[in-house]
Amino acid sequence: MKENSGDNRTALAVVFGADAGIGVQAREVLAPRADQVLVQVAAAGCNRADLLQRDGRYPAPAGVPSDIPGLEFSGTVVQVGELAHGLRVGDRVMGIYGGGAQAQYLLVPESICVPVPEGLDVVDAGALPEAFFTAYEALVEQGGLRRGARVLVNAVGSGVGTALVQLARALGAQVYGTTRTQAKLEQCEALGLSGGLVVEEGESPATTRERLVALAGGEFDLAVDLLGGSHLSLLLAALAPQGTVVSLGFIAAQQASLDLATIIARRLRVVGTSLRGRPNHEKAVLARRITRDLLPLFASGELRPVVDRRFPLEEAAAAYARMEESRNFGKILLLPGAPVEGKSHDETARGR
């Protein structure tokens, strides 16, 4: 999307201002070219990464708007480029992109789109991509999850946390977690969490580690860190020999102090990964694997997106405030709503 150039092909988008403010502006909607498709967005998830971008700590990758947030989307294809060969106008799709999804329309490569599973509401599907694609990448692609393994997740009540719980359980693992409140812990147990802890204010990492290992009946084979800083060190200390920590975020702190002697002696692995900045051909490979491995689990009901609240696009500031205060359980969605017919995209949109 470009800034409004004065024609009628405009749509609304969330915009981060220079003063870290959050507003909504009209932007020009471009027609798809080559293998691109234009998606009318039904829902776009809010993520902590968006807040980091707003604060200047996580710049948008090249080729996407630097001031329009939104890493995930669901919606309906309304126009296709001349080289798009798999999608048709009217197809329901979802996916992860580098940014710009919190808008009424989003232009993306066809190859990164994943079909919305049958029986799943297209709006609810907006809570699926970032959480479940990331969970799949962490547990399967990077973590090498094995049936019967013990898995530990911090911030287990977050959007990605709820996906990690469900997917680890569906793949035959025992999954444990930590969170800030008893209410979130109980909600995670309803999703399949084997057990969890509310970490007490001021509790020492050594005490937390002992409580976690006692709870699980042993050390952990795989841990997923969503927070960074000292939380990464705690997860490493709770690993069994040859265990793995997959690092996904640094909300708490970008720097961590690690005990290299323990890592070496116990043959531990620390793996960092993210999806946003990857080239589109890598996102396309992941999209095919997600379609093959995860969509059947949604169709069977083993997996489901967890939606905390839905906000209209114009209330983006309130949506982000809720997330920043950690009041959400699961994903917060922004619903762009449909623009006035004929004002936002080329009416000659081509079907196949």
PyMOL commands that set and color helices and strands:
alter all, ss='L'
color gray80, all
select helices_A, chain A and resi 48-54+110-112+124-127+129-142+159-170+182-190+205-216+230-237+260-265+280-293+295-299+313-324
alter helices_A, ss='H'
color red, helices_A
select strands_A, chain A and resi 2-3+10-16+22-28+36-45+72-80+92-96+105-109+114-115+150-153+174-179+195-198+220-225+239-247+269-272+307-312+331-335
alter strands_A, ss='S'
color yellow, strands_A
deselect
rebuild
show_as cartoon
